[in-house]
Amino acid sequence: MNEAHEPGTLRVSTEEDRCVAAGHCVVAAPEVFDQRDDDGVVVLLAPRPPAGVRAAVEEAALLCPAAAIRLASGP
């Protein structure tokens, strides 16, 4: 079983309508977040990122000025 899908792993979601295109998420966790070219709004690349980037994803959520990143644990 892939580590990213084991129970208790991190699940990430974003609210594009809240995003203000600050880009802090991309700087903190480029493996998980990107920005659209036309308006800079967040693009979620990995809704179930590997455990090795968990700290970076948590930092991205904390840095987001619009609180557009949601984190949850579970299957």
N, CA and C of each residue as an Amber inpcrd file, in Angstrom:
protein
   225
   0.8510000  -1.1900000   0.0000000   0.0000000   0.0000000   0.0000000
   0.8880000   1.2410000   0.0000000   0.5130000   2.2390000  -0.7750000
   1.2370000   3.4980000  -0.8570000   1.1030000   4.2470000   0.4640000
   2.2270000   4.7570000   0.9730000   2.2360000   5.4580000   2.2540000
   1.2460000   6.6220000   2.2900000   1.0570000   7.3000000   1.1740000
   0.1640000   8.4600000   1.1290000  -1.3040000   8.0820000   1.3390000
  -1.6360000   6.7980000   1.2360000  -3.0240000   6.3790000   1.3800000
  -3.2750000   5.5620000   2.6440000  -2.2980000   5.4730000   3.5180000
  -2.4910000   4.7410000   4.7650000  -3.3170000   5.5750000   5.7290000
  -4.1140000   4.9200000   6.5810000  -4.9230000   5.6580000   7.5590000
  -4.0550000   6.5960000   8.3950000  -4.5900000   7.7570000   8.6730000
  -3.8740000   8.7330000   9.4850000  -2.9790000   9.6580000   8.6880000
  -2.9170000   9.4710000   7.3770000  -2.0900000  10.3600000   6.5750000
  -2.8190000  11.6790000   6.3110000  -2.0650000  12.6180000   5.8330000
  -2.5830000  13.9660000   5.6170000  -3.4030000  14.0580000   4.3410000
  -4.5340000  14.7380000   4.4400000  -5.3600000  15.0910000   3.2730000
  -5.3900000  16.6030000   3.1820000  -5.2120000  17.1150000   1.9960000
  -5.1620000  18.5590000   1.7690000  -6.2800000  18.9520000   0.8090000
  -6.9140000  20.0660000   1.1040000  -7.8770000  20.6470000   0.1730000
  -7.6700000  22.1550000   0.1700000  -8.1110000  22.7930000  -0.8990000
  -7.9730000  24.2370000  -1.0160000  -9.3050000  24.8500000  -1.4220000
  -9.4690000  26.1040000  -1.0780000 -10.6520000  26.8650000  -1.4700000
 -10.1840000  27.9540000  -2.4300000 -10.2950000  27.6600000  -3.7170000
  -9.8090000  28.5900000  -4.7370000 -10.4760000  29.9540000  -4.6490000
 -11.7420000  29.9910000  -4.2700000 -12.4480000  31.2770000  -4.2010000
 -11.9360000  32.1610000  -3.0630000 -11.2590000  31.5880000  -2.0860000
 -10.6750000  32.3740000  -0.9890000  -9.2420000  32.8040000  -1.2820000
  -8.5780000  32.1060000  -2.1680000  -7.1580000  32.3320000  -2.4480000
  -6.9220000  33.7630000  -2.9330000  -5.8780000  34.4030000  -2.3860000
  -5.5080000  35.7640000  -2.7930000  -4.2070000  35.7810000  -3.6090000
  -3.7530000  34.6020000  -4.0210000  -2.5940000  34.4500000  -4.9030000
  -1.2950000  34.9960000  -4.3040000  -1.1340000  34.8770000  -3.0050000
   0.0850000  35.3550000  -2.3600000   1.2870000  34.4630000  -2.6680000
   1.0640000  33.1680000  -2.8950000   2.1340000  32.2620000  -3.2760000
   2.9410000  31.6680000  -2.1440000   2.5760000  31.9600000  -0.9060000
   3.3310000  31.4130000   0.2240000   3.2950000  29.8870000   0.2380000
   2.1880000  29.3040000  -0.1780000   2.0530000  27.8490000  -0.1940000
   3.0450000  27.2230000  -1.1660000   3.2310000  27.8490000  -2.3150000
   4.1500000  27.3240000  -3.3270000   5.5840000  27.3890000  -2.8310000
   5.9240000  28.4540000  -2.1430000   7.2720000  28.5890000  -1.6000000
   7.5110000  27.5410000  -0.5090000   6.5230000  27.3170000   0.3460000
   6.6760000  26.3790000   1.4580000   6.6470000  24.9210000   1.0210000
   5.7850000  24.5870000   0.0600000   5.6150000  23.1830000  -0.3430000
   5.3560000  23.0770000  -1.8480000   6.3880000  23.2890000  -2.6680000
   6.2000000  23.2660000  -4.1180000   5.8150000  21.8890000  -4.6740000
   6.0200000  20.8390000  -3.8850000   5.6240000  19.4940000  -4.3110000
   4.1100000  19.3250000  -4.2540000   3.4540000  20.1840000  -3.4760000
   2.0270000  20.0320000  -3.2090000   1.1960000  21.1440000  -3.8310000
   1.7520000  22.3430000  -3.9350000   1.0010000  23.4980000  -4.4260000
   1.6760000  24.1500000  -5.6220000   0.8550000  24.7090000  -6.4850000
   1.3280000  25.5280000  -7.6000000   0.3250000  26.6680000  -7.7520000
   0.5560000  27.5320000  -8.7230000  -0.3580000  28.6450000  -8.9830000
  -0.7130000  28.6750000 -10.4620000  -1.9720000  29.0410000 -10.7460000
  -2.3880000  29.1910000 -12.1400000  -1.6260000  30.3530000 -12.7660000
  -1.2690000  30.1830000 -14.0180000  -0.5030000  31.2190000 -14.7220000
  -1.2920000  32.5040000 -14.9090000  -2.5880000  32.3960000 -15.1660000
  -3.3640000  33.5840000 -15.5140000  -3.7030000  34.4870000 -14.3360000
  -3.9530000  33.9040000 -13.1530000  -4.3600000  34.7430000 -12.0210000
  -3.6500000  34.4300000 -10.7000000  -2.7770000  33.4370000 -10.6860000
  -2.0100000  33.1290000  -9.4860000  -2.7490000  32.3340000  -8.4300000
  -3.9790000  31.9250000  -8.6960000  -4.7640000  31.1670000  -7.7200000
  -4.1400000  29.7890000  -7.5170000  -4.2370000  29.3030000  -6.3020000
  -3.6360000  28.0320000  -5.9190000  -4.1340000  26.8640000  -6.7720000
  -3.2000000  25.9610000  -7.0720000  -3.4950000  24.6940000  -7.7380000
  -2.9590000  23.6010000  -6.8180000  -3.8030000  22.6810000  -6.4280000
  -3.4030000  21.5840000  -5.5460000  -2.8640000  20.4430000  -6.3920000
  -1.5830000  20.1450000  -6.2280000  -0.9370000  19.0950000  -7.0050000
  -1.0410000  17.7290000  -6.3410000  -1.0860000  17.7030000  -5.0170000
  -1.0620000  16.4280000  -4.2920000  -2.0270000  16.4890000  -3.1050000
  -3.2870000  16.0820000  -3.2990000  -4.2490000  16.1270000  -2.2060000
  -3.9240000  15.1570000  -1.0680000  -3.0870000  14.1580000  -1.3240000
  -2.6110000  13.2300000  -0.2910000  -1.0850000  13.1620000  -0.3890000
  -0.4200000  14.1980000   0.1050000   1.0390000  14.2610000  -0.0440000
   1.7410000  13.2080000   0.8030000   2.9500000  12.8280000   0.4150000
   3.7130000  11.8700000   1.2040000   4.0730000  12.4340000   2.5730000
   4.2750000  11.5440000   3.5110000   4.5630000  11.9420000   4.8970000
   5.7850000  12.8470000   4.9910000   6.7220000  12.7050000   4.0980000
   7.9570000  13.4800000   4.1450000   7.7860000  14.9730000   3.9480000
   6.6580000  15.4050000   3.4240000   6.4340000  16.8350000   3.2120000
   5.3620000  17.4020000   4.1460000   4.9480000  16.6090000   5.1170000
   3.8750000  17.0430000   6.0250000   4.1950000  18.3700000   6.7060000
   5.3930000  18.5200000   7.2300000   5.7500000  19.7610000   7.9320000
   5.6660000  20.9630000   6.9930000   6.0990000  20.7890000   5.7580000
   6.0520000  21.8800000   4.7870000   4.6080000  22.2480000   4.4460000
   3.7380000  21.2420000   4.3330000   2.3320000  21.4970000   4.0340000
   1.6580000  22.2080000   5.2030000   1.9760000  21.7840000   6.4160000
   1.4200000  22.4530000   7.5980000   1.8860000  23.9050000   7.6580000
   3.1470000  24.1460000   7.3060000   3.6570000  25.5190000   7.2760000
   2.9170000  26.3330000   6.2160000   2.6860000  25.7450000   5.0530000
   1.9600000  26.4370000   3.9860000   0.5730000  26.8550000   4.4540000
  -0.1060000  25.9670000   5.1620000  -1.4470000  26.2890000   5.6660000
  -1.3890000  27.4360000   6.6700000  -0.3800000  27.4320000   7.5150000
  -0.2290000  28.5130000   8.5010000   0.1100000  29.8460000   7.8440000
   0.8780000  29.8080000   6.7760000   1.3090000  31.0340000   6.1050000
   0.2470000  31.6390000   5.1910000  -0.7420000  30.8560000   4.8060000
  -1.7480000  31.3350000   3.8570000  -2.5370000  32.5070000   4.4560000
  -2.4250000  33.7020000   3.8660000  -3.1060000  34.8640000   4.4260000
  -4.6320000  34.7970000   4.3000000  -5.1290000  33.9540000   3.4140000
  -6.5740000  33.8470000   3.2030000  -7.1760000  32.6200000   3.8750000
  -6.3430000  31.8250000   4.5420000  -6.8070000  30.5640000   5.1690000
  -7.5460000  29.7000000   4.1430000  -6.9580000  29.5820000   2.9550000
  -7.5940000  28.8360000   1.8680000  -7.1630000  27.3760000   1.8160000
  -6.2960000  26.9520000   2.7300000  -5.7980000  25.5820000   2.7510000
  -6.3840000  24.8600000   3.9570000  -6.9510000  23.6990000   3.7070000
  -7.5390000  22.8770000   4.7710000  -6.7620000  21.5820000   4.8790000
  -6.4500000  21.1780000   6.1020000  -5.7440000  19.9360000   6.3640000
  -6.6030000  19.0180000   7.2080000  -6.5450000  17.7440000   6.9190000
  -7.2780000  16.7390000   7.6940000  -6.4540000  15.4530000   7.6850000
  -6.6520000  14.6480000   8.7000000  -5.9990000  13.3340000   8.7550000
  -7.0530000  12.2620000   8.5720000  -6.6400000  11.1810000   7.9540000
  -7.5600000  10.0820000   7.7920000  -7.3490000   9.3340000   6.4980000
  -8.1460000   8.3470000   6.2580000  -7.9820000   7.5160000   5.0580000
  -8.3600000   8.2430000   3.7780000
